[in-house]
Amino acid sequence: MNAPRLLYFAYSEIGYTCLDLLLRRGDNVVALVTHEDNPGEKIWFKTPAALAREHDIPVFAPETVNTPEWIERFAALQPDLILSVYYRHMIPMQIVELAPLGAFNLHGSLLPKFRGRAPVNWAVLHGARETGVTLHRMVKKPDAGAIVDQERVEIGPRDTAEAVFRKLLPAGRALLARQMDTLLSGLAEERPQDPSQATYFGGRKPEDGRIRWSATTAEIFNLVRAVTDPYPGAFTDVHGFRLMVWWAEPRERHINGSVPHPGQVLSPDPLVVATADGALEITRFEWRRLDETAPRPALQAGQIL
């Protein structure tokens, strides 16, 4: 009897890690559908394409799979099971329904929380204390299908988004390792999601890293953790320059007299800036020029950012 045919949609390092698991298991991966690396994006993670090619697995990277030509091409592969791991586009139901054993997605949160894009960054930004990965059935609505299994990881109070992402790599691999046989046999147990508990967030852009000094110290600190390197970073603009805040430490306000205004420089060296309820010491930063004619700012105590 021939092994079930697995059509694998994946990107990012978790897509690489899970493909490595499938290959070590000897699963019959008939093709990888992935993305071309974006030249405008910092690629700091392994991606599955090279690994697939090393094992003579066909690799496809269409801009969209939602065309009659690609649907027909995937139908010709006769997949028994479809698995998606950090694939960035919605897979249309015409493709999902090709697989008699079903189509399942590995999502980087504890669904129904943090549906949508960039779930790790959003979880850190919102100060969540845990997250994880969820294996769920793919349906028309994104990240809404019945849950097969979950694996939890802790988010430490000083964890960056990258640190949390690194925790998800072994979590995703472990979850898939214990469920692949049930998926391939069509015997996976599922439970519906509770839509009343669902939260949904969209993709993030570099501009979303702009600091609002009127926010609380915790909120700004979480933003810094969520978007610091290798992500685009938190920032504030100062007289033709952009101050990139790569790390900061929460501090209490120390000032005589009136309560400082949010965004007020309390100390230029070390650089301490007031927030809505405290202050942040900016411990790792970078100046980027926005205006070629502007002199580099010399921050002064009392200045408002």
PAKOL-982899 format. One record per residue (C-alpha): x, y, z; residue number from 1. Coordinates in steps of 0.02 Angstrom, whole numbers. Each point is the difference from the previous one (the first is absolute). Layout:
BEGIN
+--------+--------+--------+-----+
!      x !      y !      z ! num !
+--------+--------+--------+-----+
!      X !      Y !      Z ! NUM !
...
+--------+--------+--------+-----+
This chain:
BEGIN
+--------+--------+--------+-----+
!      x !      y !      z ! num !
+--------+--------+--------+-----+
!      0 !      0 !      0 !   1 !
!     68 !    171 !    -49 !   2 !
!     35 !    126 !    138 !   3 !
!   -124 !    145 !     10 !   4 !
!     50 !    146 !   -110 !   5 !
!     35 !    159 !     99 !   6 !
!     -7 !    173 !    -80 !   7 !
!     97 !    118 !    112 !   8 !
!    -26 !    190 !      6 !   9 !
!    133 !     83 !    107 !  10 !
!    119 !    143 !     32 !  11 !
!    111 !     66 !    141 !  12 !
!    110 !   -102 !    115 !  13 !
!   -144 !    -93 !     78 !  14 !
!    -46 !    -56 !   -175 !  15 !
!    180 !    -60 !    -20 !  16 !
!     -1 !    -89 !    169 !  17 !
!   -162 !    -91 !    -35 !  18 !
!     56 !    -50 !   -176 !  19 !
!    156 !    -75 !     78 !  20 !
!   -112 !   -102 !    115 !  21 !
!   -107 !    -62 !   -146 !  22 !
!    155 !    -52 !    -97 !  23 !
!     76 !    -90 !    149 !  24 !
!   -165 !    -92 !     24 !  25 !
!      2 !    -53 !   -182 !  26 !
!   -165 !     85 !    -42 !  27 !
!    -44 !     13 !   -184 !  28 !
!     15 !    189 !    -31 !  29 !
!    -48 !     22 !   -182 !  30 !
!     35 !    188 !    -11 !  31 !
!     42 !    155 !    101 !  32 !
!    -98 !    159 !    -33 !  33 !
!     91 !    149 !     74 !  34 !
!     48 !    182 !    -28 !  35 !
!    147 !     84 !    -83 !  36 !
!    104 !     94 !    128 !  37 !
!    -48 !    184 !     -4 !  38 !
!    155 !    106 !    -39 !  39 !
!    -71 !    138 !    109 !  40 !
!    -18 !   -115 !    151 !  41 !
!    140 !    -50 !    118 !  42 !
!      9 !   -189 !    -18 !  43 !
!     68 !    -53 !    170 !  44 !
!    -77 !   -173 !      1 !  45 !
!     22 !   -163 !    -95 !  46 !
!   -128 !    -33 !   -136 !  47 !
!    -57 !   -171 !    -66 !  48 !
!     36 !     19 !   -186 !  49 !
!    184 !    -51 !      4 !  50 !
!    -39 !   -150 !    110 !  51 !
!   -137 !    -57 !   -119 !  52 !
!    116 !     14 !   -151 !  53 !
!    134 !   -101 !     90 !  54 !
!   -127 !   -142 !      7 !  55 !
!    -61 !     22 !   -180 !  56 !
!   -170 !     64 !     55 !  57 !
!    -78 !    118 !   -129 !  58 !
!     -6 !    180 !     63 !  59 !
!   -131 !    125 !    -58 !  60 !
!     -6 !    184 !     50 !  61 !
!   -145 !     82 !    -91 !  62 !
!    -52 !    177 !     45 !  63 !
!   -174 !    -71 !     25 !  64 !
!    -69 !   -177 !     -3 !  65 !
!   -176 !     63 !    -27 !  66 !
!     -3 !    -23 !   -189 !  67 !
!    -77 !   -137 !   -107 !  68 !
!    172 !    -48 !    -64 !  69 !
!     73 !    -31 !    174 !  70 !
!   -156 !    -86 !     64 !  71 !
!      9 !   -118 !   -149 !  72 !
!    186 !    -28 !     29 !  73 !
!    -26 !    -46 !    182 !  74 !
!   -146 !   -112 !    -45 !  75 !
!    117 !    -95 !   -116 !  76 !
!    113 !    -38 !    149 !  77 !
!   -146 !    -98 !     77 !  78 !
!     35 !     50 !    181 !  79 !
!    -75 !   -107 !    137 !  80 !
!     44 !    126 !    136 !  81 !
!     41 !    186 !     -4 !  82 !
!    106 !     76 !    137 !  83 !
!     36 !    187 !     19 !  84 !
!    136 !     66 !    116 !  85 !
!     24 !    190 !      3 !  86 !
!    -54 !     17 !   -181 !  87 !
!    -42 !    184 !    -18 !  88 !
!   -150 !     -4 !   -117 !  89 !
!   -175 !    -67 !     19 !  90 !
!    -20 !   -166 !    -91 !  91 !
!   -165 !     -3 !    -96 !  92 !
!   -129 !   -132 !     38 !  93 !
!     18 !    -71 !   -176 !  94 !
!    175 !    -57 !     52 !  95 !
!    -47 !    -45 !    179 !  96 !
!   -135 !   -117 !    -64 !  97 !
!    122 !    -95 !   -112 !  98 !
!     62 !   -104 !    147 !  99 !
!   -115 !   -141 !     59 ! 100 !
!     93 !    -10 !    168 ! 101 !
!    -26 !    187 !     26 ! 102 !
!    106 !    157 !      7 ! 103 !
!     79 !     59 !    162 ! 104 !
!     96 !    155 !     53 ! 105 !
!    131 !     25 !    136 ! 106 !
!    -29 !    175 !     71 ! 107 !
!    116 !     94 !    118 ! 108 !
!   -119 !     36 !    143 ! 109 !
!   -120 !    -85 !    119 ! 110 !
!   -157 !     17 !   -105 ! 111 !
!   -125 !     76 !      5 ! 112 !
!    114 !    137 !     71 ! 113 !
!    109 !     97 !   -123 ! 114 !
!    -73 !    -58 !   -162 ! 115 !
!     75 !     81 !   -155 ! 116 !
!    175 !     59 !    -45 ! 117 !
!    154 !     27 !    112 ! 118 !
!    -78 !    -90 !    150 ! 119 !
!    162 !     -6 !    100 ! 120 !
!     32 !    186 !    -18 ! 121 !
!   -179 !     40 !     50 ! 122 !
!      8 !   -115 !    151 ! 123 !
!    158 !     84 !     64 ! 124 !
!    -69 !    173 !    -36 ! 125 !
!   -156 !    -38 !    101 ! 126 !
!    101 !    -65 !    147 ! 127 !
!    -61 !   -180 !    -13 ! 128 !
!     83 !   -120 !    122 ! 129 !
!    -17 !   -152 !   -112 ! 130 !
!    -30 !    -47 !   -179 ! 131 !
!     32 !   -156 !   -103 ! 132 !
!    -45 !    -90 !   -160 ! 133 !
!   -167 !    -68 !    -55 ! 134 !
!    -34 !   -134 !   -130 ! 135 !
!   -173 !     29 !    -72 ! 136 !
!   -106 !    -47 !   -149 ! 137 !
!      1 !    127 !   -140 ! 138 !
!   -167 !     81 !    -41 ! 139 !
!    -53 !    150 !   -102 ! 140 !
!     22 !    123 !    144 ! 141 !
!    183 !     24 !     53 ! 142 !
!     58 !    -95 !    155 ! 143 !
!   -179 !    -47 !     47 ! 144 !
!     -4 !   -187 !    -29 ! 145 !
!    -17 !   -137 !    130 ! 146 !
!    153 !    -30 !    109 ! 147 !
!     94 !   -164 !     -6 ! 148 !
!    137 !     40 !    126 ! 149 !
!     97 !    139 !     86 ! 150 !
!    172 !     21 !     78 ! 151 !
!     26 !    140 !    126 ! 152 !
!    157 !    104 !     32 ! 153 !
!     34 !    132 !    132 ! 154 !
!     33 !    181 !    -45 ! 155 !
!    123 !     70 !    125 ! 156 !
!    -22 !    181 !     57 ! 157 !
!    158 !     51 !    -95 ! 158 !
!    -16 !   -117 !   -149 ! 159 !
!     13 !     79 !   -172 ! 160 !
!   -109 !    -58 !   -144 ! 161 !
!    148 !    -93 !    -74 ! 162 !
!     32 !    -90 !    165 ! 163 !
!   -182 !    -57 !      3 ! 164 !
!      7 !    -53 !   -182 ! 165 !
!    153 !   -107 !     41 ! 166 !
!   -104 !    -86 !    135 ! 167 !
!   -133 !    -41 !   -129 ! 168 !
!    120 !    -97 !   -111 ! 169 !
!     16 !   -153 !    113 ! 170 !
!   -181 !     21 !     56 ! 171 !
!    -64 !     -9 !   -179 ! 172 !
!    110 !   -147 !    -41 ! 173 !
!    -55 !    -95 !    156 ! 174 !
!   -184 !     32 !    -35 ! 175 !
!     13 !    -57 !   -180 ! 176 !
!    102 !   -154 !     50 ! 177 !
!   -138 !    -64 !    114 ! 178 !
!   -141 !     38 !   -123 ! 179 !
!     66 !    -47 !   -173 ! 180 !
!    -52 !   -182 !     12 ! 181 !
!   -177 !     49 !     50 ! 182 !
!     -9 !    126 !   -143 ! 183 !
!     61 !   -127 !   -127 ! 184 !
!   -123 !   -131 !     63 ! 185 !
!   -146 !    121 !      1 ! 186 !
!    -29 !    -32 !    185 ! 187 !
!     47 !    169 !     75 ! 188 !
!   -118 !     56 !    137 ! 189 !
!    -62 !    180 !    -15 ! 190 !
!    -89 !    124 !    110 ! 191 !
!    -83 !    160 !    -60 ! 192 !
!     70 !    170 !     45 ! 193 !
!   -100 !    117 !    112 ! 194 !
!    -29 !    152 !   -111 ! 195 !
!    -46 !    107 !    151 ! 196 !
!    182 !    -15 !     57 ! 197 !
!     76 !     43 !   -169 ! 198 !
!    116 !    146 !    -30 ! 199 !
!     63 !     47 !   -173 ! 200 !
!    147 !    108 !    -53 ! 201 !
!     66 !     49 !   -171 ! 202 !
!    175 !      9 !    -68 ! 203 !
!    123 !    127 !     69 ! 204 !
!     95 !    135 !    -95 ! 205 !
!    159 !     91 !     53 ! 206 !
!   -104 !    156 !     35 ! 207 !
!    -92 !    -96 !    135 ! 208 !
!    159 !     12 !    105 ! 209 !
!    -25 !    187 !     31 ! 210 !
!      3 !     34 !    188 ! 211 !
!   -144 !     94 !     81 ! 212 !
!     78 !     74 !    155 ! 213 !
!   -175 !     29 !     70 ! 214 !
!    -11 !   -189 !     24 ! 215 !
!     51 !    -83 !    163 ! 216 !
!    176 !    -60 !     35 ! 217 !
!    -57 !   -181 !    -13 ! 218 !
!    -85 !     30 !   -167 ! 219 !
!    153 !     83 !    -77 ! 220 !
!    117 !   -131 !     73 ! 221 !
!   -108 !   -136 !    -76 ! 222 !
!      5 !     89 !   -168 ! 223 !
!    190 !      5 !      6 ! 224 !
!      6 !   -186 !     44 ! 225 !
!   -123 !    -41 !   -139 ! 226 !
!     91 !     86 !   -143 ! 227 !
!    183 !      9 !     49 ! 228 !
!    133 !    -75 !   -114 ! 229 !
!    -17 !   -102 !   -109 ! 230 !
!   -169 !     84 !    -25 ! 231 !
!     -8 !    182 !    -62 ! 232 !
!      9 !     79 !    173 ! 233 !
!    -89 !    130 !    108 ! 234 !
!     40 !    182 !    -35 ! 235 !
!    -34 !    182 !     31 ! 236 !
!     40 !    145 !   -119 ! 237 !
!    103 !    148 !     58 ! 238 !
!     38 !    150 !   -112 ! 239 !
!     39 !    -90 !   -162 ! 240 !
!     69 !   -156 !     81 ! 241 !
!    -78 !   -164 !     52 ! 242 !
!     51 !    -67 !    169 ! 243 !
!    -11 !   -190 !    -12 ! 244 !
!    -30 !    -75 !    172 ! 245 !
!     71 !   -176 !      0 ! 246 !
!    -12 !    -24 !    188 ! 247 !
!    -61 !     97 !    152 ! 248 !
!    -20 !    -29 !    185 ! 249 !
!   -151 !     55 !    104 ! 250 !
!     43 !    135 !    127 ! 251 !
!    -92 !    107 !    126 ! 252 !
!    -13 !    186 !    -30 ! 253 !
!    125 !    103 !     98 ! 254 !
!    -33 !    185 !    -21 ! 255 !
!    -27 !    143 !    120 ! 256 !
!   -154 !    108 !    -12 ! 257 !
!   -134 !    -31 !   -130 ! 258 !
!    -44 !   -167 !    -76 ! 259 !
!     96 !    -20 !   -164 ! 260 !
!    -90 !     -3 !   -166 ! 261 !
!     -3 !   -169 !    -90 ! 262 !
!    146 !      1 !   -122 ! 263 !
!    100 !    123 !    104 ! 264 !
!    187 !    -36 !      9 ! 265 !
!     39 !    -20 !    185 ! 266 !
!    184 !    -35 !    -29 ! 267 !
!    101 !      5 !   -162 ! 268 !
!    139 !   -114 !     64 ! 269 !
!    -57 !   -129 !     40 ! 270 !
!   -149 !     36 !   -110 ! 271 !
!   -157 !     -8 !    106 ! 272 !
!   -170 !     51 !    -70 ! 273 !
!   -163 !     24 !     95 ! 274 !
!   -152 !   -106 !    -40 ! 275 !
!   -181 !     16 !     56 ! 276 !
!     37 !    -80 !    168 ! 277 !
!    189 !    -14 !     18 ! 278 !
!    153 !      3 !   -111 ! 279 !
!    109 !   -105 !   -114 ! 280 !
!    189 !      1 !     -7 ! 281 !
!     47 !    -28 !   -181 ! 282 !
!    152 !   -113 !     14 ! 283 !
!     28 !    -52 !   -181 ! 284 !
!    -43 !    117 !   -141 ! 285 !
!     51 !     62 !   -172 ! 286 !
!    -21 !    167 !    -89 ! 287 !
!    -61 !     -6 !   -181 ! 288 !
!     -2 !    155 !   -107 ! 289 !
!   -167 !     47 !    -79 ! 290 !
!     49 !    174 !    -60 ! 291 !
!    170 !     13 !    -84 ! 292 !
!     15 !    183 !     51 ! 293 !
!    -43 !    -25 !    184 ! 294 !
!    139 !      2 !    131 ! 295 !
!     -1 !   -146 !    121 ! 296 !
!   -107 !     44 !    151 ! 297 !
!     84 !     36 !    166 ! 298 !
!   -133 !    -51 !    124 ! 299 !
!    -23 !    110 !    152 ! 300 !
!    -90 !    -30 !    164 ! 301 !
!   -176 !     69 !    -13 ! 302 !
!    -13 !    -25 !   -187 ! 303 !
!   -160 !    -82 !    -63 ! 304 !
!     18 !   -142 !   -124 ! 305 !
+--------+--------+--------+-----+
